[in-house]
Amino acid sequence: MSNPVKDRASDVPQVADSAPRPAPAYESLPAQKMRMARGGAEVRTIDVCLEVVTPILGGSSQTRKVDEIDVIRAPTVRGHLRFWWRALYAPTCATAAELYERESRLWGRAATDEGGRSAVEIQIDVSKAAALDTSDIQLYSSKQGEATPGAYALWPARAEKKTDKPAAPRRKPGTRCRLTLKVAGTEEQEAEVRNALRAWILFGGYGSRTRRGLGSLKVIGDVDGWLPAAATRDGLTNLFGLDIFAKPERKPGDVPWLGGASLHVGRRADPDAQKVWTTALDWLKEFRQGTSGNPGHRAREPDPTKTQPQRPSISNWPEADKIRHIKQKTKSHKPRHNATPAWPRAGFGLPIIGQFQKSARDGGYHDEPDGFELRWRCGDTEHDRLASPLIVKALPLANGTFVPCALWLNRAYPRGEVILHGEAQKSAAPFDRLVAPEDTPRFSALENQPSLRRAFLNWLHTNYQTTVVAP
């Protein structure tokens, strides 16, 4: 064995230089910084607790399905947040290429040699899953029972007797979760993600049919920084840190914007989210197919021979008469509009699918056209889908109440025209043609209006005295 190292002066054994030394004592250490990758940006965490206050329809990876295991899915939430990020920040991008680059850098894209991973990670912890509702959708009150609350939004979930398809399941209100977003980016990117989350909570929802108020949200616990104290332009500007409705200098394209959008809210707030939601939904229902008001000032005329006046038969909108002209079915029901095509309700979204009442018991209109579908085309290509620019829902406030709102997003119509499927050559008409040349409007709300957006909002303000937050 070798002798221990000795001090030559005192001959006292010493510890060898290779032995471990105690770590020096520091008064403080630098704060730990979380990163998704070595050398990457610092991770910033956003955390909020949410409750779903109206029924959830869809939201899973399959149509007409509610996920019974992954109750609130991260991919679905990511899709909603991306939409609202675009609505907020697309106006600041000069080109589509710039928008794509900026969005994909934050929210991710298909992987390339330069990467593609999202800078935003989403974690969802569900604390309560509301029960499923598999009952059928009752569109109208009848001897069989009362109409399903929100049936005007839920009708796609109804059972289909001809195909023996059961009603689509919905999740009842009450699901609760904690949403955690981890943003590996700059302070500016974190602010953008926060604003996208705020917009989703206020104007969006979870699942499908969110533009008709389904899957609406509220914040539970600490609402500071998430909800406005009042549904006013100033209240929303203070919340977002910018005027989200400021009109951009350039014209919109296919991407819906909040900049330049219109927002109307009801005059009364209420803690009952479902009551407020159905109020907003009834605004749209009344405009499209309502019977209240004086003749000429309502969407339809009630048939005095019917026992259910809420199911009128004579529309003051022009679409039915235009189809009768095209299909040459004008004998049993003489049209009140001329033959020039006009499809004003296409501005609420496409497709529009409907059918005529052909029973002889209802006035003898057995020679009516068959079922129809309104679509749109660009060139020779037909398209059956066009999302509505209008959102009607319950908007949450910081004091725990809700106000009914109608938000019309700023979006241009696509290049093309509206058509009756199967009769494209005879039926083509431009978007936003409310009244055909030399025709007489039967619904006064359409008279002398430049667009469906303006027609609806003017009608809404006049009939329900809504507060105009953004024009």
Secondary structure, DSSP 8 states (H G I E B T S, - for coil): -----B-TTT--B---TTS-------S-------BSSTT--BEEEEEEEEEE-S-EE--SSSTT---SSSSS-HHHHHHHHHHHHHHHHGGG-SSHHHHHHHHHHHH--S-BTTB---SEEEEEEEEE---EE------S-BTTB---TTHHHHGGGS-BTTTTB----EE-TT-EEEEEEEEES-HHHHHHHHHHHHHHHHH--SSS-GGGTTT-EEE-S--TTTS-SSSSHHHHHHHHTS-TT---SS---SS-EEEEEEEEE-S--BS-HHHHHHHHHHHHHHHHH---SSTTSSSEE--TT-S-TTS--EESSSHHHHHHHHHT--SSS--SS-SS---GGGGG-B-EEE-----TTTTS-TT----EEEEEEETTEEE--B--SEEEEEEE-TTS-EEEEEEEEE----SSEEEETT-HHHH-B-TT--S-TT---SSGGGTT-S-HHHHHHHHHHHHH--EEEE-
